[in-house]
Structures are given as C-alpha cells and as structure tokens.
Amino acid sequence: MFSKNLWLRIAGTIFGFVAILHLLRIITGVPVLIGGWLLPVWVNWMGLLATGFLGFWLWKLSGNNKTQ
C-alpha cells in the first residue's frame, strides 16, 4: 500500500504543474476563449496564487507527516 506522503506529493506536483501553466499564460498572454468569451488574465493570477499555495502546502505537509 502506498503511503500518505506519496499521495500528498503527487497531488502537490499536479498543483505545481498547473501553477506553472497559469504563469506561462500570464507571461505569454495567449488568448483563451471559452464559449466565445475571452478569459481575462486576472483569472490566471488568481489561479496561480491558489494552485501555487496548494502545491506548496501539500509538499510541506508531506514532509511533516512521519507516519508511513
């Protein structure tokens, strides 16, 4: 059976990857259309903050957990 630390790190890595994608969209300014609506860049700033925080928090939590 896998440990909880492994699953926390996997989830943290996924959140970190999504945060990087948000950052890339902010830097490049690629337009994103959803149903004909142009997604504003501030949505990516909010997504970057949320996913970056969650990824960091999950990695930190996986290091503090001593049970295997």
C-alpha positions as CSV (number, residue, x, y, z in Angstrom):
1,M,0.0,0.0,0.0
2,F,1.3,3.5,-0.8
3,S,2.0,5.9,2.0
4,K,0.0,9.1,2.5
5,N,3.2,11.1,1.9
6,L,3.4,9.7,-1.7
7,W,-0.2,10.8,-2.5
8,L,0.4,14.2,-0.9
9,R,3.5,14.7,-3.1
10,I,1.7,13.5,-6.2
11,A,-1.2,16.0,-5.6
12,G,1.3,18.8,-4.8
13,T,3.2,18.1,-8.0
14,I,0.0,18.3,-10.0
15,F,-0.9,21.6,-8.4
16,G,2.6,22.9,-9.0
17,F,2.3,21.9,-12.7
18,V,-1.0,23.8,-13.1
19,A,0.6,26.8,-11.3
20,I,3.4,26.8,-13.9
21,L,0.8,26.7,-16.7
22,H,-1.0,29.7,-15.2
23,L,2.3,31.5,-15.1
24,L,3.1,30.7,-18.7
25,R,-0.2,32.1,-19.8
26,I,0.4,35.3,-17.8
27,I,3.9,35.7,-19.4
28,T,3.0,34.8,-23.0
29,G,-0.5,36.4,-23.0
30,V,-2.0,33.7,-25.1
31,P,-5.7,34.4,-25.6
32,V,-8.1,31.7,-24.1
33,L,-11.6,31.6,-25.5
34,I,-14.3,29.7,-23.6
35,G,-17.6,29.6,-25.4
36,G,-16.8,32.8,-27.3
37,W,-15.8,34.6,-24.1
38,L,-12.2,35.8,-23.7
39,L,-10.8,34.7,-20.4
40,P,-9.1,37.7,-18.7
41,V,-5.6,37.4,-17.4
42,W,-6.5,38.3,-13.8
43,V,-8.2,34.8,-13.7
44,N,-4.8,33.3,-14.2
45,W,-3.3,35.4,-11.4
46,M,-5.9,34.0,-9.0
47,G,-5.3,30.5,-10.3
48,L,-1.6,31.0,-9.9
49,L,-1.9,32.0,-6.3
50,A,-4.4,29.3,-5.4
51,T,-2.6,26.4,-7.1
52,G,0.9,27.6,-6.1
53,F,-0.3,27.8,-2.4
54,L,-1.9,24.4,-2.5
55,G,1.1,22.8,-4.2
56,F,3.5,24.3,-1.6
57,W,1.2,23.4,1.3
58,L,0.8,19.7,0.2
59,W,4.6,19.3,-0.2
60,K,5.2,20.9,3.2
61,L,2.5,18.6,4.7
62,S,4.1,15.5,3.2
63,G,7.4,16.4,4.8
64,N,5.9,16.9,8.2
65,N,4.0,13.6,8.2
66,K,6.1,11.0,10.0
67,T,3.6,8.1,9.5
68,Q,4.3,5.7,6.6
